Amino acid sequence: MSEERWDEGLGGLLDSVTDPAAEVIHDGRRIPVPVLASESRRVARGLLDLGVQPGDRVGLWLPNVPEWLALFFACARVGAIAVAVNTRFRSKEVGDIVGGAGCRVLAFQPGFKGIDFAGILEDVAPAALEGLEHLVVCGSGDTDATGLPNGGRDVRPTSWRSLAGSPELGEDTGGPDDPCLIFITSGTTSSPKFVLHRQSAIAGHARVAARAHGYDADDARLLQMLPLCGAFGHAQALATLAAGRPMVLQTAFDAGEAVALCQRHRVSNFNASDEMVARMLEATDAERPLPDLRFCGYARFSGIAGLVEAAAARGVHLRGLFGMSETQALLAMQPEADPRRYSLGGGVLVSEHSRVRVRDPGTGELQPHGETGEIELRGPSLMLGYYRNPEGSRQAFTEDGYLRTGDLGYTTADGGFVFTGRIKDVLRLGGFLVAPAEIEAYLEQHPTVYACAAVEGANAHPRRAVAFVVSADGETADEAELFAFCRRGLARFKVPARIFLLDEMPAVPSPNGAKIRRNLLRQWADEWTRE
């Protein structure tokens, strides 16, 4: 019989954590998880007193602070839906999210990184804030609720101290089947989508991921430096709480501080983007800076060449993961027994109830192991759908309930899969579908190349790849030399028609680190290859 449980509410998950070792460590404070649970019940009562009802949306425009966690669980206790809002977002994005989700309450922390949250809200189009009734002011000095935007609307400020000073809620009114969380997915060229999850999917996945990733070991201690507003960070935080282990919470990522926190608290695990790991290694001269770290689950967002090998040489062992807002993060991890796959995205699914398959995007036929196509996923951790977007939700799933991920990859004989890129980024070269990562990984083996990104060419070079590279420190990549290198190791149709040198890759911030702006690279390839 399966040990997995997919019928639990989030309040019950938090209340079940009684191990004395379970605590949230933040800025010198140690908050036992039962104390966090008690605070979430008081905040839940405070939300009810503000008039929040089941199904109402509450925006969490906060950094990594204990208030984020308390408010998230408080929303679940009353059946409200938490909306995760990145603190990097500004007026247009905040308006799209608060208005699009119809938030009644928005929580923020004045003074965080000098961000003028009130000023940003003042610049939001008034129509986007029509449904907003309450602003919850968190952080030091949160009793001062003056100077907040109103703009003629009836928006009432409430301090966190007042909200958390309420009597405890006696019994949760929200439960396992209730929607509880909206992640925001936004590309560089499309409007954001609101990914909606139910409580049982979040709680069940937290328990499964905790066990699969080893967070439940007696000596496990996790550094939470990924933003709680993103699926990557949220999944780690919930899995840490489910495991009942200590969580070292970093308000916002700082490489040097992250290394110091790992050393001070003997951190055994964390997850990160490749850029974050690289910056941590650059922040210290120590040969083995993280002696207690067992492994780091990582995502290759920035395309840093040779990072897995360079990190391993200093005792930091990386292992590829897979997840997305629609499935939750930590959905799969590359197996410990096969180091050859550590640098690859994807892995073996953590839940025995999850399934993966790959379909040829051209023919619609399911692919055998090793053959590339679109990754389709099914399992209990998947989203309910896109909030207020029934057509988008319908298109996201196959008739038999698999999520069309839009990702490219292939399945493996051990029941796992390898992620190779986004379908929209796939290259159609010489009549073949080629993942850009294949060309990028090859070029990044050259000693003069730090990072590479490949896109499909146009104009003078249709159906040919165009590559962009950033030189390694102290090196100057040479186009002719790289052409010769490619011709020695790649099939002729995969050799780029042009290789352009850049000082740095164009990137867009995301909750988990910078992501390469491939749409801009495609534009450059178009403009720079015109005859």
DRENZAMAR-545579 format. One record per residue (C-alpha): residue number from 0; residue in three letters; x, y, z. Coordinates in steps of 0.2 Angstrom, whole numbers, plus 5000, padded with zeros to 4 digits. Each point is the difference from the previous one (the first is absolute). Example, Ala and Ser with C-alpha at 12.3 -4.5 7.8 and 13.67 -1.06 7.14 Angstrom:
2
PT num residu   px   py   pz
PT   0    ALA 5062 4978 5039
PT   1    SER 5006 5017 4997
! end
This chain:
531
PT num residu   px   py   pz
PT   0    MET 5000 5000 5000
PT   1    SER 5006 5017 4996
PT   2    GLU 5007 5011 5014
PT   3    GLU 4996 5016 4990
PT   4    ARG 4985 5010 5006
PT   5    TRP 4991 5012 4989
PT   6    ASP 4985 5004 5011
PT   7    GLU 5007 5012 5012
PT   8    GLY 4997 5019 5003
PT   9    LEU 5014 5012 5002
PT  10    GLY 4995 5005 5018
PT  11    GLY 5001 4981 5005
PT  12    LEU 5017 4999 4992
PT  13    LEU 5007 5014 5010
PT  14    ASP 4991 4995 5016
PT  15    SER 5007 4982 4999
PT  16    VAL 5018 5007 5001
PT  17    THR 5005 4997 5019
PT  18    ASP 5018 4995 4999
PT  19    PRO 5010 5013 5011
PT  20    ALA 5013 5001 4986
PT  21    ALA 4988 5007 4988
PT  22    GLU 5003 5019 5000
PT  23    VAL 5001 5015 4988
PT  24    ILE 5017 5009 5003
PT  25    HIS 4999 5018 4994
PT  26    ASP 5011 5015 5004
PT  27    GLY 5005 4993 5017
PT  28    ARG 4983 4995 5004
PT  29    ARG 4995 4981 5003
PT  30    ILE 4982 4997 4998
PT  31    PRO 4994 4983 5004
PT  32    VAL 4988 4993 4987
PT  33    PRO 4986 4998 5013
PT  34    VAL 5002 5019 5004
PT  35    LEU 4998 5003 4981
PT  36    ALA 4985 4990 5000
PT  37    SER 4992 5009 5014
PT  38    GLU 5004 5017 4992
PT  39    SER 4992 4994 4984
PT  40    ARG 4984 4996 5010
PT  41    ARG 5000 5017 5007
PT  42    VAL 5003 5008 4983
PT  43    ALA 4986 4989 4993
PT  44    ARG 4988 5008 5013
PT  45    GLY 5006 5017 4995
PT  46    LEU 4997 4997 4982
PT  47    LEU 4982 4994 5004
PT  48    ASP 4998 5016 5010
PT  49    LEU 5005 5010 4985
PT  50    GLY 4986 4992 4991
PT  51    VAL 5010 4987 4990
PT  52    GLN 4989 4986 4994
PT  53    PRO 5004 4983 4992
PT  54    GLY 5006 5002 4983
PT  55    ASP 5006 5018 5002
PT  56    ARG 5017 5004 4994
PT  57    VAL 5014 5007 5011
PT  58    GLY 5016 5007 4992
PT  59    LEU 5016 4996 5008
PT  60    TRP 5012 5013 4994
PT  61    LEU 5014 4996 5012
PT  62    PRO 5018 4994 5001
PT  63    ASN 5005 4984 5009
PT  64    VAL 4994 5004 5017
PT  65    PRO 4991 4990 5013
PT  66    GLU 4984 5010 4997
PT  67    TRP 4999 4993 4982
PT  68    LEU 4999 4983 5007
PT  69    ALA 4987 5004 5014
PT  70    LEU 4989 5010 4988
PT  71    PHE 5001 4986 4987
PT  72    PHE 4994 4987 5013
PT  73    ALA 4987 5012 5007
PT  74    CYS 4992 5002 4983
PT  75    ALA 4999 4981 4998
PT  76    ARG 4992 4999 5018
PT  77    VAL 4986 5012 4994
PT  78    GLY 4998 4993 4983
PT  79    ALA 5008 5015 4991
PT  80    ILE 5012 5000 4986
PT  81    ALA 5017 5007 5002
PT  82    VAL 5007 5009 4985
PT  83    ALA 5019 4999 4999
PT  84    VAL 5007 5017 4994
PT  85    ASN 5018 5003 4997
PT  86    THR 5008 5015 5009
PT  87    ARG 5009 5005 4984
PT  88    PHE 4984 5003 4991
PT  89    ARG 4995 5018 4997
PT  90    SER 4984 5010 4996
PT  91    LYS 4995 4992 4983
PT  92    GLU 5003 4982 5007
PT  93    VAL 4993 5003 5017
PT  94    GLY 4984 5007 4991
PT  95    ASP 4999 4985 4989
PT  96    ILE 5001 4988 5014
PT  97    VAL 4990 5009 5014
PT  98    GLY 4986 5005 4987
PT  99    GLY 5001 4984 4990
PT 100    ALA 4998 4989 5016
PT 101    GLY 4988 5012 5008
PT 102    CYS 5010 5001 5016
PT 103    ARG 4990 5007 5015
PT 104    VAL 5015 5001 5011
PT 105    LEU 5018 5004 4996
PT 106    ALA 5015 4998 5013
PT 107    PHE 5016 5008 4997
PT 108    GLN 5016 5006 5011
PT 109    PRO 5004 5018 4999
PT 110    GLY 5019 5003 5000
PT 111    PHE 5005 4984 4992
PT 112    LYS 5015 5003 4989
PT 113    GLY 4995 5018 5000
PT 114    ILE 4985 4996 4988
PT 115    ASP 4986 5013 5000
PT 116    PHE 4986 4988 5001
PT 117    ALA 4987 5014 5003
PT 118    GLY 5007 5010 4986
PT 119    ILE 4999 4985 4988
PT 120    LEU 4981 4997 5005
PT 121    GLU 4997 5019 4997
PT 122    ASP 5006 4997 4982
PT 123    VAL 4988 4985 4997
PT 124    ALA 4985 5004 4989
PT 125    PRO 4986 5003 5012
PT 126    ALA 4989 4987 4991
PT 127    ALA 5012 4986 5005
PT 128    LEU 4998 5004 5018
PT 129    GLU 4981 5002 5001
PT 130    GLY 4997 4984 5009
PT 131    LEU 5014 5003 5013
PT 132    GLU 4994 5004 5017
PT 133    HIS 5014 4997 5012
PT 134    LEU 5019 5003 5001
PT 135    VAL 5009 4990 5013
PT 136    VAL 5016 5008 5005
PT 137    CYS 5014 4988 5006
PT 138    GLY 5017 5003 5007
PT 139    SER 5008 5011 5013
PT 140    GLY 4990 5015 5003
PT 141    ASP 4985 4992 4993
PT 142    THR 4988 5009 5013
PT 143    ASP 5003 5015 4989
PT 144    ALA 4987 4999 4987
PT 145    THR 5001 5018 4994
PT 146    GLY 5005 5006 4983
PT 147    LEU 4992 4985 4991
PT 148    PRO 4992 5002 4983
PT 149    ASN 4981 5003 4998
PT 150    GLY 4997 5010 4984
PT 151    GLY 4982 5003 5005
PT 152    ARG 4997 4981 5003
PT 153    ASP 4994 4993 5017
PT 154    VAL 5016 4990 5004
PT 155    ARG 5003 4998 5018
PT 156    PRO 5018 4996 5007
PT 157    THR 5002 4987 5014
PT 158    SER 5017 4997 5009
PT 159    TRP 5006 4982 5001
PT 160    ARG 5001 5003 5019
PT 161    SER 4981 5003 5000
PT 162    LEU 4997 4985 4989
PT 163    ALA 5011 4988 5010
PT 164    GLY 4993 5006 5016
PT 165    SER 4983 4993 4997
PT 166    PRO 4993 4985 5010
PT 167    GLU 5004 4983 4992
PT 168    LEU 4988 4992 4988
PT 169    GLY 4992 4985 5008
PT 170    GLU 4997 4989 4985
PT 171    ASP 5006 5002 4982
PT 172    THR 4986 5004 4988
PT 173    GLY 5011 4996 4985
PT 174    GLY 5004 4982 4995
PT 175    PRO 5009 4988 4988
PT 176    ASP 4989 5003 4985
PT 177    ASP 5001 5019 5001
PT 178    PRO 5011 5010 4988
PT 179    CYS 5013 5009 5010
PT 180    LEU 5014 5007 4989
PT 181    ILE 5003 5009 4984
PT 182    PHE 5018 5000 4992
PT 183    ILE 5003 5014 4987
PT 184    THR 5008 4994 4984
PT 185    SER 5006 5013 4988
PT 186    GLY 5011 5000 4985
PT 187    THR 5008 5014 4991
PT 188    THR 4987 5001 4987
PT 189    SER 4983 4994 5007
PT 190    SER 4988 5005 5014
PT 191    PRO 5002 4992 5016
PT 192    LYS 4990 4984 5004
PT 193    PHE 4993 4996 5017
PT 194    VAL 5004 4982 5005
PT 195    LEU 4988 4994 5013
PT 196    HIS 5003 4986 5012
PT 197    ARG 4990 4991 5013
PT 198    GLN 5005 4997 5018
PT 199    SER 5001 4981 4999
PT 200    ALA 5012 5001 4985
PT 201    ILE 5012 5012 5009
PT 202    ALA 5000 4990 5016
PT 203    GLY 5001 4983 4992
PT 204    HIS 5014 5005 4989
PT 205    ALA 5010 5008 5015
PT 206    ARG 5000 4984 5009
PT 207    VAL 5005 4990 4985
PT 208    ALA 5014 5012 4995
PT 209    ALA 5006 5000 5017
PT 210    ARG 5003 4982 5000
PT 211    ALA 5007 4998 4983
PT 212    HIS 5012 5014 5002
PT 213    GLY 5006 4994 5017
PT 214    TYR 4994 5015 5010
PT 215    ASP 4993 4989 5013
PT 216    ALA 5017 4994 5006
PT 217    ASP 5004 5003 5018
PT 218    ASP 5014 5012 4997
PT 219    ALA 4992 5009 4985
PT 220    ARG 5001 5019 5001
PT 221    LEU 4994 5010 4985
PT 222    LEU 5005 5017 4993
PT 223    GLN 4984 5009 4993
PT 224    MET 5008 5013 4989
PT 225    LEU 4988 4997 4985
PT 226    PRO 4986 5013 5000
PT 227    LEU 4984 4993 5008
PT 228    CYS 4990 5008 4986
PT 229    GLY 5006 4988 4987
PT 230    ALA 4996 4982 4998
PT 231    PHE 5018 4995 5002
PT 232    GLY 5002 5008 5017
PT 233    HIS 4983 4996 5006
PT 234    ALA 5001 4982 4997
PT 235    GLN 5017 4999 5010
PT 236    ALA 4992 5010 5015
PT 237    LEU 4984 4989 5001
PT 238    ALA 5011 4984 4999
PT 239    THR 5011 5006 5014
PT 240    LEU 4985 5004 5011
PT 241    ALA 4992 4983 4995
PT 242    ALA 5017 4991 5005
PT 243    GLY 5000 5009 5017
PT 244    ARG 5018 5006 4997
PT 245    PRO 5008 5017 5003
PT 246    MET 4998 5014 4987
PT 247    VAL 5013 5013 4999
PT 248    LEU 4990 5014 4991
PT 249    GLN 5010 5013 4990
PT 250    THR 4990 5016 4997
PT 251    ALA 5007 5003 4983
PT 252    PHE 5014 4991 4991
PT 253    ASP 5018 5006 5004
PT 254    ALA 5014 4989 4995
PT 255    GLY 5012 5004 5014
PT 256    GLU 4987 4999 5013
PT 257    ALA 4993 4984 4993
PT 258    VAL 5017 4992 5002
PT 259    ALA 5002 5006 5018
PT 260    LEU 4982 4994 5004
PT 261    CYS 5005 4983 4994
PT 262    GLN 5015 4999 5010
PT 263    ARG 4992 5007 5016
PT 264    HIS 4985 4988 5000
PT 265    ARG 5009 4985 4992
PT 266    VAL 4988 5000 4985
PT 267    SER 4998 4983 4992
PT 268    ASN 4989 5005 4985
PT 269    PHE 4994 5014 4990
PT 270    ASN 4993 5003 4982
PT 271    ALA 5006 5014 4989
PT 272    SER 5002 5006 4982
PT 273    ASP 5017 4997 4991
PT 274    GLU 5003 5019 5002
PT 275    MET 4997 5000 5019
PT 276    VAL 5012 4985 5002
PT 277    ALA 5013 5009 4989
PT 278    ARG 4999 5016 5010
PT 279    MET 5002 4990 5017
PT 280    LEU 5016 4992 4994
PT 281    GLU 5007 5016 4994
PT 282    ALA 4996 5008 5017
PT 283    THR 5012 4989 5009
PT 284    ASP 5018 4995 4998
PT 285    ALA 4998 4984 5011
PT 286    GLU 5005 4984 4991
PT 287    ARG 4985 4991 5007
PT 288    PRO 4988 5014 5006
PT 289    LEU 4985 4990 5005
PT 290    PRO 5006 4984 5009
PT 291    ASP 4983 4995 5006
PT 292    LEU 4991 5001 4984
PT 293    ARG 4994 4983 4993
PT 294    PHE 4994 5007 4983
PT 295    CYS 4992 5014 4992
PT 296    GLY 4985 4998 4988
PT 297    TYR 5003 5012 4986
PT 298    ALA 4991 5007 4985
PT 299    ARG 5011 5006 4985
PT 300    PHE 4992 5017 4996
PT 301    SER 5015 5010 4995
PT 302    GLY 5010 4987 4990
PT 303    ILE 5016 5001 5010
PT 304    ALA 5013 4988 4992
PT 305    GLY 5008 4987 5011
PT 306    LEU 4992 5005 5016
PT 307    VAL 4996 4982 5006
PT 308    GLU 5018 4995 4998
PT 309    ALA 5007 5016 5007
PT 310    ALA 4988 4999 5015
PT 311    ALA 5004 4982 5003
PT 312    ALA 5018 5003 5001
PT 313    ARG 4997 5012 5015
PT 314    GLY 4988 4987 5009
PT 315    VAL 4984 5007 4993
PT 316    HIS 4990 4986 4992
PT 317    LEU 4986 5006 4988
PT 318    ARG 4986 4989 4994
PT 319    GLY 4988 5005 4986
PT 320    LEU 4981 5002 5005
PT 321    PHE 4984 5004 4991
PT 322    GLY 4985 5009 5004
PT 323    MET 4989 5014 4994
PT 324    SER 4986 5011 5007
PT 325    GLU 4987 4988 4993
PT 326    THR 5007 4984 5008
PT 327    GLN 5009 5008 5015
PT 328    ALA 5019 5000 5001
PT 329    LEU 5010 4985 5006
PT 330    LEU 4989 4989 4990
PT 331    ALA 5015 4989 4994
PT 332    MET 5018 4999 5004
PT 333    GLN 5015 4991 4991
PT 334    PRO 5004 4984 5009
PT 335    GLU 5015 5000 5011
PT 336    ALA 5007 4984 4992
PT 337    ASP 5003 5008 4983
PT 338    PRO 5012 5015 5001
PT 339    ARG 5000 5001 4981
PT 340    ARG 4982 5007 5002
PT 341    TYR 5004 5013 5014
PT 342    SER 5001 5014 4988
PT 343    LEU 4984 4996 4991
PT 344    GLY 4983 5007 5004
PT 345    GLY 4986 4988 5004
PT 346    GLY 5002 4984 5010
PT 347    VAL 4990 4986 5008
PT 348    LEU 4983 5005 5006
PT 349    VAL 4998 5002 5018
PT 350    SER 4982 4993 5002
PT 351    GLU 4996 4982 4995
PT 352    HIS 4983 5007 4994
PT 353    SER 5008 5012 4987
PT 354    ARG 5003 4995 4982
PT 355    VAL 5010 5007 4985
PT 356    ARG 5000 4998 4982
PT 357    VAL 5006 5008 4984
PT 358    ARG 4991 5004 4984
PT 359    ASP 5006 5005 4983
PT 360    PRO 4994 5018 4998
PT 361    GLY 4999 4998 4981
PT 362    THR 4992 4983 4998
PT 363    GLY 4991 4999 5017
PT 364    GLU 5007 4982 5003
PT 365    LEU 5007 4995 5017
PT 366    GLN 5018 4998 5000
PT 367    PRO 5011 4985 5007
PT 368    HIS 5014 5002 5012
PT 369    GLY 5013 5012 4994
PT 370    GLU 4990 5008 4986
PT 371    THR 4997 5018 5002
PT 372    GLY 4983 5009 5001
PT 373    GLU 4989 5010 5011
PT 374    ILE 4999 4994 5018
PT 375    GLU 4983 4996 5007
PT 376    LEU 4997 4998 5019
PT 377    ARG 4986 4993 5010
PT 378    GLY 4999 4998 5019
PT 379    PRO 4992 5007 5016
PT 380    SER 5011 5015 5002
PT 381    LEU 4994 5008 4984
PT 382    MET 4991 5017 5000
PT 383    LEU 4981 5001 5000
PT 384    GLY 5001 5012 4985
PT 385    TYR 5003 5018 4995
PT 386    TYR 4990 5011 5011
PT 387    ARG 4986 5009 4990
PT 388    ASN 5007 4992 4984
PT 389    PRO 4989 4985 4996
PT 390    GLU 5006 5000 4982
PT 391    GLY 5018 5000 5005
PT 392    SER 4997 4987 5012
PT 393    ARG 4991 4989 4987
PT 394    GLN 5015 5002 4988
PT 395    ALA 5013 4996 5014
PT 396    PHE 4993 4982 5002
PT 397    THR 4998 4985 4989
PT 398    GLU 4984 4990 4999
PT 399    ASP 5007 4987 5012
PT 400    GLY 5006 5013 5013
PT 401    TYR 5018 5003 4996
PT 402    LEU 5008 5017 5000
PT 403    ARG 5007 5006 4984
PT 404    THR 5016 5008 5008
PT 405    GLY 5006 5009 4984
PT 406    ASP 5017 4992 5005
PT 407    LEU 5011 4990 4989
PT 408    GLY 5009 4984 5006
PT 409    TYR 5000 4981 5000
PT 410    THR 4995 4986 5012
PT 411    THR 5013 4988 5008
PT 412    ALA 4998 4981 5004
PT 413    ASP 5000 5003 5018
PT 414    GLY 4983 5009 4999
PT 415    GLY 5008 5017 5000
PT 416    PHE 5003 5013 4986
PT 417    VAL 5013 5013 4994
PT 418    PHE 4995 5018 4997
PT 419    THR 5009 5008 4985
PT 420    GLY 4991 5017 4998
PT 421    ARG 4984 5009 4996
PT 422    ILE 4991 4994 4984
PT 423    LYS 4999 5019 4995
PT 424    ASP 5019 5000 5000
PT 425    VAL 5002 4984 4990
PT 426    LEU 5010 5002 4984
PT 427    ARG 4994 4992 4984
PT 428    LEU 5017 4997 4991
PT 429    GLY 5002 4990 4984
PT 430    GLY 4983 4992 5002
PT 431    PHE 5004 4994 5018
PT 432    LEU 4994 5007 5017
PT 433    VAL 5015 5005 5011
PT 434    ALA 5000 5006 5018
PT 435    PRO 5011 5016 5001
PT 436    ALA 5008 4992 5016
PT 437    GLU 5008 4987 4989
PT 438    ILE 5010 5014 4990
PT 439    GLU 5002 5010 5016
PT 440    ALA 5007 4986 5010
PT 441    TYR 5013 4996 4987
PT 442    LEU 5006 5018 4997
PT 443    GLU 5002 5002 5019
PT 444    GLN 5013 4986 5000
PT 445    HIS 5011 5012 4991
PT 446    PRO 5013 5008 5012
PT 447    THR 4996 5018 4994
PT 448    VAL 4981 4999 5002
PT 449    TYR 4992 5004 5017
PT 450    ALA 4982 4999 4994
PT 451    CYS 4990 4997 4983
PT 452    ALA 4983 5002 4994
PT 453    ALA 4994 4993 4983
PT 454    VAL 4984 5006 4990
PT 455    GLU 4994 4997 4983
PT 456    GLY 5006 5011 4986
PT 457    ALA 4990 5009 4987
PT 458    ASN 5004 5011 4984
PT 459    ALA 5016 4994 4994
PT 460    HIS 5001 4985 5011
PT 461    PRO 4982 4992 5000
PT 462    ARG 4999 4983 5008
PT 463    ARG 5018 5003 5008
PT 464    ALA 5005 5003 5017
PT 465    VAL 5007 5016 5006
PT 466    ALA 5010 5000 5016
PT 467    PHE 5005 5014 5013
PT 468    VAL 5014 4997 5012
PT 469    VAL 5008 5009 5015
PT 470    SER 5018 4998 5002
PT 471    ALA 5008 4992 5015
PT 472    ASP 5009 5011 5012
PT 473    GLY 5017 5005 4992
PT 474    GLU 4996 4992 4984
PT 475    THR 4993 5007 4983
PT 476    ALA 4990 4988 4990
PT 477    ASP 5004 5000 4981
PT 478    GLU 4986 4996 4988
PT 479    ALA 5011 4991 4988
PT 480    GLU 5007 4989 5013
PT 481    LEU 4983 4996 5007
PT 482    PHE 4994 4996 4983
PT 483    ALA 5014 4987 4998
PT 484    PHE 4996 4993 5017
PT 485    CYS 4982 4998 4995
PT 486    ARG 5004 4991 4984
PT 487    ARG 5011 4988 5009
PT 488    GLY 4986 4994 5012
PT 489    LEU 4983 5004 4993
PT 490    ALA 4990 4994 4985
PT 491    ARG 5001 5012 4986
PT 492    PHE 4982 5006 5002
PT 493    LYS 5003 5005 5018
PT 494    VAL 5015 5011 4997
PT 495    PRO 4995 5018 5002
PT 496    ALA 5000 5011 4985
PT 497    ARG 5006 5014 5011
PT 498    ILE 5008 5002 5017
PT 499    PHE 4998 5017 5008
PT 500    LEU 5010 5006 5015
PT 501    LEU 4991 5009 5014
PT 502    ASP 5007 5008 5016
PT 503    GLU 4985 4992 5009
PT 504    MET 4984 4991 4997
PT 505    PRO 4984 5010 4999
PT 506    ALA 4990 4994 5015
PT 507    VAL 4984 5004 5009
PT 508    PRO 4998 4998 5019
PT 509    SER 4989 4986 5006
PT 510    PRO 4996 4994 5018
PT 511    ASN 5014 4987 4998
PT 512    GLY 5013 5010 4991
PT 513    ALA 5003 5008 4983
PT 514    LYS 4994 4991 4985
PT 515    ILE 5007 5002 4983
PT 516    ARG 4989 5011 4988
PT 517    ARG 5000 4989 4985
PT 518    ASN 4987 5010 4992
PT 519    LEU 5012 5015 4999
PT 520    LEU 5014 4988 4994
PT 521    ARG 4988 4994 4986
PT 522    GLN 4998 5019 4996
PT 523    TRP 5018 5003 4999
PT 524    ALA 5003 4985 4990
PT 525    ASP 4987 5007 4988
PT 526    GLU 5008 5017 4999
PT 527    TRP 5018 4995 5000
PT 528    THR 4999 4988 4986
PT 529    ARG 4991 5010 4987
PT 530    GLU 5009 5002 4984
! end
